[in-house]
Amino acid sequence: MMKFRGARPGALALEIVLYIGVAAVAVFGLLRTLLGSMGFGGMLPGWVWGVGERLFGSYFLGEVPSVSARLVNSVEVHATPELYAYGAEPVPSGRGEFSGPFEARVSVFAPDFPQRFGLLGGQLLAMLLALGILLILVGIVRTLRREQGPFIFANAKRLRLIAWLVGAGGTASALLVAGGQWLVLNDAAIAPFVVNRFEFNVVPLLVGSGIFVFAEVFRRGAAMHSDLERVI
């Protein structure tokens, strides 16, 4: 039987780092999202907010959720000092001029259930996916400290699971967030002032596909490693 002589102290240090990442995502990601203003923060007593501010800062429980949007061309933007807009008037020597499109952040103080479901659901799903991926990586790193090494079929399955979590889960999270943002900007009080387009990030799908290919290569490598062990 072949023995894997890896850097076990380095693997142990990496495992500790991953556990720290799990704790950080759980506290500053999942818990913060749940207790924020978009989650159950409005139901919490004032002393809970006070404890959170003293321990983690004034924004630990989150600010009022907001959505970035491009303003329609008919919206006038007033600023002090005055901005020199493109084509509006001659620009003084040495001064710049500003042209659109301009973006604004739309704060959501009273989201309805569909808006809350999209924005909060997408964020929670992303945090849960991050926790799951970190825990799976812990399982992979643990094999670095064993004699058989990391090239085993169990790790190939773990990588395939990460590919599904990133590709399918990440895309679902992006769709939820995009849907929530679209619903917010489609509100009757907001829609006349912004350009509302349903757009979502396809990067998780591409990354998940890449990890899936790597998992298949890893599975082939594990099979070759197993065959080599039987020969030896």
Residue frames as qw, qx, qy, qz and C-alpha x, y, z in Angstrom:
[[0.000, 0.887, 0.462, 0.000, 0.00, 0.00, 0.00],
 [0.394, 0.462, -0.026, 0.794, 1.32, 3.44, -0.93],
 [0.359, -0.669, -0.441, 0.479, 1.65, 5.94, 1.89],
 [0.220, 0.835, 0.179, 0.471, 1.08, 9.63, 1.32],
 [0.571, -0.338, -0.259, 0.702, 3.78, 11.71, 2.97],
 [0.104, 0.792, 0.275, 0.535, 2.20, 15.14, 2.96],
 [0.158, 0.305, -0.390, 0.854, 2.79, 18.17, 5.12],
 [0.388, -0.540, -0.746, 0.021, 0.53, 17.24, 8.02],
 [0.237, -0.474, -0.355, 0.770, 1.23, 20.38, 10.10],
 [0.073, 0.101, -0.309, -0.943, 0.30, 22.50, 7.08],
 [0.340, -0.350, -0.754, -0.440, -2.90, 20.52, 6.59],
 [0.357, -0.544, -0.658, 0.379, -3.79, 21.00, 10.25],
 [0.118, -0.356, -0.091, 0.922, -3.19, 24.76, 9.96],
 [0.203, -0.075, -0.540, -0.813, -5.38, 24.89, 6.83],
 [0.365, -0.463, -0.801, -0.109, -8.12, 22.97, 8.64],
 [0.264, -0.518, -0.469, 0.665, -8.01, 25.50, 11.50],
 [0.022, 0.191, -0.205, -0.960, -8.26, 28.37, 9.00],
 [0.294, -0.261, -0.719, -0.573, -11.31, 26.72, 7.41],
 [0.355, -0.547, -0.726, 0.219, -12.99, 26.33, 10.80],
 [0.145, -0.421, -0.191, 0.875, -12.34, 30.02, 11.47],
 [0.159, 0.004, -0.487, -0.859, -13.97, 30.75, 8.12],
 [0.331, -0.428, -0.817, -0.201, -16.98, 28.62, 9.11],
 [0.284, -0.567, -0.545, 0.549, -17.37, 30.58, 12.35],
 [0.056, -0.299, 0.089, 0.949, -17.00, 33.93, 10.54],
 [0.239, -0.167, -0.645, -0.706, -19.61, 33.05, 7.90],
 [0.345, -0.495, -0.796, 0.045, -21.99, 31.75, 10.59],
 [0.254, -0.599, -0.413, 0.637, -21.73, 34.89, 12.75],
 [0.024, -0.498, 0.123, 0.858, -21.05, 37.73, 10.31],
 [0.178, 0.031, -0.692, -0.699, -22.96, 36.20, 7.41],
 [0.340, -0.375, -0.830, -0.236, -25.84, 33.96, 8.41],
 [0.296, -0.566, -0.613, 0.465, -26.62, 35.37, 11.87],
 [0.081, -0.341, 0.009, 0.937, -26.13, 38.98, 10.74],
 [0.212, -0.111, -0.608, -0.757, -28.49, 38.45, 7.81],
 [0.353, -0.473, -0.805, -0.060, -31.14, 36.78, 9.95],
 [0.317, -0.632, -0.473, 0.525, -31.01, 39.48, 12.62],
 [0.190, -0.032, 0.208, 0.959, -30.74, 42.39, 10.19],
 [0.350, 0.319, 0.207, -0.856, -33.52, 44.78, 9.24],
 [0.534, 0.196, -0.570, -0.593, -34.45, 42.60, 6.26],
 [0.435, -0.059, -0.897, 0.050, -34.76, 39.54, 8.54],
 [0.512, -0.618, -0.597, -0.001, -36.07, 39.41, 12.07],
 [0.365, 0.093, -0.302, 0.876, -34.31, 42.53, 13.32],
 [0.285, -0.413, -0.113, -0.857, -37.54, 44.49, 13.63],
 [0.761, -0.447, -0.395, -0.256, -38.85, 41.92, 16.12],
 [0.663, -0.039, -0.499, 0.557, -35.83, 42.16, 18.42],
 [0.367, -0.875, -0.265, 0.172, -35.91, 44.24, 21.62],
 [0.203, 0.945, -0.181, 0.182, -33.75, 47.32, 21.77],
 [0.531, -0.704, 0.470, 0.036, -31.24, 45.83, 24.19],
 [0.868, 0.103, 0.411, 0.258, -30.27, 43.17, 21.64],
 [0.510, 0.786, 0.067, 0.344, -29.38, 45.89, 19.14],
 [0.225, -0.918, 0.288, -0.155, -27.40, 47.62, 21.89],
 [0.770, -0.396, 0.478, 0.148, -25.39, 44.50, 22.68],
 [0.791, 0.409, 0.322, 0.323, -24.70, 43.92, 18.97],
 [0.272, 0.915, -0.055, 0.295, -23.48, 47.49, 18.52],
 [0.421, -0.817, 0.389, -0.069, -21.20, 47.31, 21.57],
 [0.803, -0.235, 0.518, 0.177, -19.66, 43.98, 20.60],
 [0.660, 0.224, 0.553, 0.456, -19.40, 44.25, 16.81],
 [0.142, -0.091, 0.251, 0.953, -20.03, 47.86, 15.87],
 [0.381, 0.354, 0.272, -0.810, -23.01, 49.97, 14.84],
 [0.607, 0.369, -0.361, -0.604, -23.56, 48.15, 11.54],
 [0.153, -0.195, 0.968, -0.029, -23.29, 44.53, 12.72],
 [0.432, 0.383, 0.763, -0.291, -27.05, 43.95, 12.44],
 [0.371, 0.364, 0.648, 0.557, -27.06, 45.54, 9.03],
 [0.103, 0.232, -0.017, -0.967, -28.19, 48.77, 7.47],
 [0.635, 0.471, 0.328, -0.518, -31.50, 49.31, 5.76],
 [0.639, 0.121, 0.652, 0.389, -31.35, 47.11, 2.62],
 [0.251, 0.737, -0.111, -0.618, -30.81, 49.00, -0.60],
 [0.755, 0.355, 0.499, 0.233, -30.77, 48.31, -4.31],
 [0.193, -0.444, 0.346, 0.804, -28.53, 49.98, -6.90],
 [0.507, 0.631, 0.585, 0.050, -30.38, 51.29, -9.94],
 [0.310, 0.061, 0.322, 0.892, -29.72, 53.50, -12.96],
 [0.204, 0.577, 0.366, -0.701, -31.81, 56.65, -13.06],
 [0.514, 0.632, 0.532, 0.229, -33.92, 57.37, -16.12],
 [0.428, 0.231, 0.161, 0.859, -32.74, 60.26, -18.29],
 [0.152, -0.725, -0.335, -0.582, -35.68, 62.46, -17.33],
 [0.625, -0.683, -0.304, 0.225, -34.67, 62.56, -13.67],
 [0.207, 0.835, -0.207, 0.466, -32.91, 65.77, -12.65],
 [0.770, -0.305, -0.341, 0.445, -30.02, 65.49, -10.21],
 [0.042, -0.929, 0.072, -0.360, -29.28, 68.60, -8.12],
 [0.809, -0.171, -0.273, 0.492, -25.98, 68.96, -6.30],
 [0.126, -0.974, 0.115, -0.147, -24.11, 71.49, -4.21],
 [0.080, 0.566, -0.194, -0.797, -21.71, 72.74, -5.43],
 [0.721, 0.534, 0.073, -0.436, -23.19, 72.74, -8.91],
 [0.654, -0.077, 0.660, 0.361, -22.09, 70.03, -11.33],
 [0.277, 0.550, -0.353, -0.704, -21.36, 71.05, -14.90],
 [0.765, 0.237, 0.584, -0.137, -23.49, 68.71, -17.00],
 [0.423, -0.034, 0.662, 0.617, -22.49, 67.59, -20.47],
 [0.145, 0.410, 0.613, 0.659, -23.77, 69.97, -23.15],
 [0.161, -0.796, -0.558, 0.172, -25.68, 72.17, -20.72],
 [0.006, 0.999, -0.029, -0.041, -23.38, 75.20, -20.72],
 [0.529, 0.656, -0.434, 0.318, -19.76, 76.15, -21.33],
 [0.845, -0.407, -0.235, 0.256, -17.37, 74.56, -18.86],
 [0.160, -0.956, 0.243, 0.025, -15.02, 76.93, -17.01],
 [0.524, 0.613, -0.570, 0.159, -11.33, 76.50, -17.68],
 [0.118, 0.368, -0.829, 0.405, -9.85, 73.62, -15.69],
 [0.589, -0.046, 0.531, -0.607, -13.23, 72.21, -14.65],
 [0.060, 0.019, 0.965, 0.256, -14.69, 68.85, -15.62],
 [0.587, -0.001, -0.104, -0.803, -18.19, 67.99, -16.72],
 [0.379, -0.030, 0.887, -0.263, -20.44, 65.09, -15.79],
 [0.557, 0.127, -0.473, -0.671, -22.55, 62.93, -18.06],
 [0.789, -0.135, 0.399, -0.448, -24.96, 60.08, -17.42],
 [0.602, -0.546, -0.444, -0.378, -26.24, 57.54, -16.92],
 [0.137, -0.506, 0.559, -0.642, -26.31, 58.16, -13.19],
 [0.585, -0.218, -0.781, 0.010, -26.90, 55.53, -10.54],
 [0.379, -0.524, 0.291, -0.705, -28.58, 55.76, -7.17],
 [0.215, -0.030, -0.940, 0.262, -29.09, 53.47, -4.19],
 [0.541, -0.403, -0.278, -0.684, -32.75, 52.92, -3.38],
 [0.071, -0.178, 0.819, -0.541, -33.26, 52.14, 0.32],
 [0.534, -0.301, -0.679, -0.404, -36.05, 49.68, 1.09],
 [0.186, -0.301, 0.550, -0.756, -37.65, 50.66, 4.42],
 [0.639, 0.065, 0.532, -0.552, -40.85, 48.60, 4.20],
 [0.234, 0.223, -0.823, -0.467, -40.45, 45.69, 1.76],
 [0.827, -0.053, 0.034, -0.558, -43.49, 43.50, 1.14],
 [0.836, -0.238, 0.491, -0.052, -43.28, 39.70, 1.42],
 [0.866, 0.444, 0.130, 0.187, -42.19, 38.93, -2.19],
 [0.289, 0.849, -0.311, 0.313, -39.48, 41.61, -2.04],
 [0.475, -0.655, 0.534, -0.246, -38.29, 40.38, 1.35],
 [0.938, -0.007, 0.344, -0.025, -38.37, 36.75, 0.19],
 [0.756, 0.604, -0.049, 0.248, -36.17, 37.51, -2.81],
 [0.149, 0.815, -0.399, 0.392, -33.61, 39.74, -1.11],
 [0.537, -0.556, 0.549, -0.317, -33.42, 37.86, 2.20],
 [0.959, 0.058, 0.262, -0.089, -33.80, 34.39, 0.67],
 [0.723, 0.619, -0.201, 0.230, -30.99, 34.97, -1.80],
 [0.005, 0.748, -0.526, 0.404, -28.63, 36.22, 0.90],
 [0.722, -0.377, 0.495, -0.303, -29.47, 33.38, 3.30],
 [0.960, 0.259, 0.103, 0.006, -29.03, 30.78, 0.58],
 [0.510, 0.716, -0.366, 0.306, -25.63, 32.25, -0.30],
 [0.272, -0.651, 0.583, -0.402, -24.52, 32.06, 3.35],
 [0.881, -0.138, 0.395, -0.222, -25.75, 28.47, 3.71],
 [0.863, 0.484, -0.089, 0.114, -23.93, 27.52, 0.52],
 [0.226, 0.753, -0.501, 0.362, -20.73, 29.11, 1.82],
 [0.574, -0.482, 0.561, -0.351, -21.03, 27.17, 5.10],
 [0.957, 0.115, 0.240, -0.116, -21.64, 23.91, 3.27],
 [0.706, 0.631, -0.245, 0.207, -18.69, 24.41, 0.92],
 [0.042, -0.727, 0.570, -0.380, -16.33, 25.27, 3.79],
 [0.740, -0.315, 0.518, -0.291, -17.36, 22.15, 5.72],
 [0.941, 0.330, 0.076, 0.013, -16.84, 19.98, 2.64],
 [0.448, 0.739, -0.404, 0.299, -13.39, 21.52, 2.20],
 [0.436, -0.605, 0.576, -0.334, -12.63, 20.59, 5.81],
 [0.931, -0.008, 0.343, -0.125, -13.38, 16.97, 4.91],
 [0.778, 0.585, -0.132, 0.189, -11.00, 17.18, 1.94],
 [0.098, 0.783, -0.495, 0.364, -8.22, 18.78, 3.99],
 [0.721, -0.455, 0.454, -0.258, -8.51, 16.08, 6.65],
 [0.971, 0.211, 0.099, 0.060, -7.50, 13.47, 4.09],
 [0.428, 0.766, -0.381, 0.292, -4.17, 15.27, 3.69],
 [0.307, -0.624, 0.609, -0.381, -3.31, 14.09, 7.21],
 [0.904, -0.081, 0.365, -0.205, -4.01, 10.42, 6.48],
 [0.495, -0.357, 0.697, 0.376, -1.74, 7.81, 5.00],
 [0.576, 0.419, 0.663, 0.230, -3.82, 7.16, 1.88],
 [0.205, -0.127, 0.258, 0.936, -3.62, 10.82, 0.86],
 [0.364, 0.412, 0.209, -0.809, -6.22, 13.03, -0.85],
 [0.384, 0.269, -0.625, -0.624, -6.54, 11.06, -4.10],
 [0.177, 0.168, 0.948, -0.206, -9.54, 8.97, -3.10],
 [0.063, -0.448, -0.725, -0.519, -13.02, 8.57, -4.55],
 [0.241, -0.719, -0.569, 0.319, -14.61, 10.25, -1.50],
 [0.188, -0.538, 0.040, 0.821, -12.84, 13.52, -2.33],
 [0.037, 0.098, 0.652, 0.751, -13.95, 13.28, -5.96],
 [0.182, -0.631, -0.739, -0.149, -17.53, 13.03, -4.69],
 [0.270, -0.690, -0.316, 0.593, -16.93, 16.00, -2.39],
 [0.144, -0.283, 0.330, 0.889, -15.66, 18.09, -5.29],
 [0.068, -0.346, -0.753, -0.556, -18.67, 17.09, -7.37],
 [0.239, -0.721, -0.626, 0.178, -20.95, 18.17, -4.52],
 [0.227, -0.563, -0.036, 0.794, -19.14, 21.53, -4.33],
 [0.079, 0.024, 0.582, 0.809, -19.68, 21.92, -8.08],
 [0.169, -0.579, -0.746, -0.282, -23.43, 21.41, -7.63],
 [0.296, -0.718, -0.426, 0.464, -23.56, 23.81, -4.68],
 [0.194, -0.431, 0.180, 0.863, -21.69, 26.53, -6.56],
 [0.007, 0.079, 0.666, 0.741, -23.35, 26.01, -9.94],
 [0.271, -0.541, -0.725, -0.329, -26.96, 25.24, -9.04],
 [0.395, -0.676, -0.494, 0.378, -27.11, 26.79, -5.58],
 [0.277, -0.363, 0.049, 0.888, -25.18, 29.92, -6.51],
 [0.046, -0.212, -0.564, -0.797, -27.36, 30.47, -9.58],
 [0.326, -0.637, -0.688, -0.118, -30.52, 29.99, -7.49],
 [0.372, -0.602, -0.307, 0.636, -29.24, 32.55, -4.98],
 [0.156, -0.156, 0.283, 0.933, -28.46, 35.02, -7.78],
 [0.158, -0.415, -0.687, -0.575, -31.94, 34.50, -9.26],
 [0.355, -0.687, -0.603, 0.195, -33.60, 35.14, -5.90],
 [0.302, -0.516, -0.095, 0.796, -31.65, 38.34, -5.32],
 [0.060, 0.022, 0.485, 0.872, -32.27, 39.53, -8.89],
 [0.223, -0.551, -0.731, -0.337, -35.98, 38.81, -8.50],
 [0.354, -0.691, -0.462, 0.428, -36.14, 40.71, -5.22],
 [0.231, -0.357, 0.128, 0.896, -34.32, 43.68, -6.71],
 [0.034, -0.241, -0.634, -0.734, -36.61, 43.68, -9.74],
 [0.286, -0.667, -0.685, -0.065, -39.68, 43.66, -7.49],
 [0.332, -0.608, -0.256, 0.674, -38.30, 46.54, -5.44],
 [0.126, -0.252, 0.309, 0.908, -37.56, 48.68, -8.48],
 [0.114, -0.345, -0.744, -0.561, -40.93, 47.76, -10.01],
 [0.122, -0.563, -0.645, 0.503, -42.73, 49.34, -7.06],
 [0.204, 0.818, 0.458, 0.281, -45.15, 52.05, -8.16],
 [0.258, -0.951, -0.016, 0.170, -43.36, 54.66, -6.03],
 [0.496, -0.557, 0.477, 0.465, -39.93, 53.82, -7.46],
 [0.672, 0.303, 0.593, 0.325, -40.44, 52.58, -11.03],
 [0.368, 0.905, 0.205, 0.066, -40.92, 56.04, -12.69],
 [0.126, -0.938, 0.311, 0.089, -37.43, 57.14, -11.65],
 [0.429, -0.500, 0.728, 0.190, -35.26, 54.11, -12.42],
 [0.609, 0.377, -0.583, -0.383, -34.37, 51.75, -15.25],
 [0.702, -0.254, 0.588, -0.310, -35.48, 48.29, -14.15],
 [0.661, 0.399, -0.581, -0.255, -33.98, 45.30, -15.90],
 [0.917, -0.312, 0.213, -0.129, -33.98, 41.69, -14.72],
 [0.534, 0.622, -0.551, 0.154, -30.30, 40.75, -14.66],
 [0.825, -0.521, 0.208, -0.063, -28.50, 38.08, -12.68],
 [0.080, -0.726, 0.672, 0.122, -24.94, 36.85, -12.31],
 [0.947, 0.220, -0.171, -0.160, -24.02, 33.78, -14.38],
 [0.174, 0.665, -0.692, 0.221, -20.53, 33.47, -12.84],
 [0.589, -0.296, 0.673, -0.336, -21.63, 30.78, -10.31],
 [0.907, 0.314, 0.193, -0.203, -22.85, 28.60, -13.18],
 [0.607, 0.684, -0.389, 0.106, -19.54, 28.95, -15.03],
 [0.108, -0.605, 0.712, -0.339, -17.46, 28.35, -11.89],
 [0.770, -0.118, 0.522, -0.348, -19.58, 25.34, -10.94],
 [0.882, 0.458, -0.050, -0.095, -19.07, 23.87, -14.41],
 [0.367, 0.700, -0.570, 0.228, -15.31, 24.32, -14.06],
 [0.389, -0.441, 0.709, -0.388, -15.27, 22.63, -10.65],
 [0.900, 0.122, 0.291, -0.300, -17.36, 19.77, -12.05],
 [0.751, 0.578, -0.316, 0.056, -14.76, 19.20, -14.78],
 [0.067, 0.627, -0.683, 0.367, -11.98, 19.30, -12.16],
 [0.685, -0.247, 0.542, -0.420, -13.91, 16.77, -10.05],
 [0.940, 0.308, 0.037, -0.145, -14.11, 14.39, -13.00],
 [0.515, 0.645, -0.510, 0.245, -10.36, 14.75, -13.60],
 [0.275, -0.524, 0.661, -0.461, -9.80, 14.13, -9.88],
 [0.880, -0.036, 0.325, -0.343, -11.98, 11.01, -10.05],
 [0.852, 0.466, -0.232, 0.049, -9.90, 9.65, -12.92],
 [0.211, 0.649, -0.612, 0.399, -6.75, 10.39, -10.90],
 [0.586, -0.368, 0.557, -0.460, -8.19, 8.58, -7.89],
 [0.960, 0.181, 0.091, -0.191, -8.96, 5.58, -10.08],
 [0.659, 0.579, -0.421, 0.230, -5.39, 5.52, -11.41],
 [0.135, -0.594, 0.626, -0.487, -4.06, 5.86, -7.86],
 [0.813, -0.178, 0.394, -0.390, -6.22, 2.91, -6.76],
 [0.923, 0.366, -0.118, -0.016, -5.00, 0.78, -9.67],
 [0.376, 0.658, -0.542, 0.363, -1.38, 1.66, -8.84],
 [0.454, -0.488, 0.578, -0.470, -1.88, 0.63, -5.23],
 [0.944, 0.023, 0.228, -0.237, -3.22, -2.76, -6.29],
 [0.772, 0.532, -0.308, 0.158, -0.21, -3.30, -8.57],
 [0.112, 0.627, -0.608, 0.474, 2.23, -2.39, -5.80]]
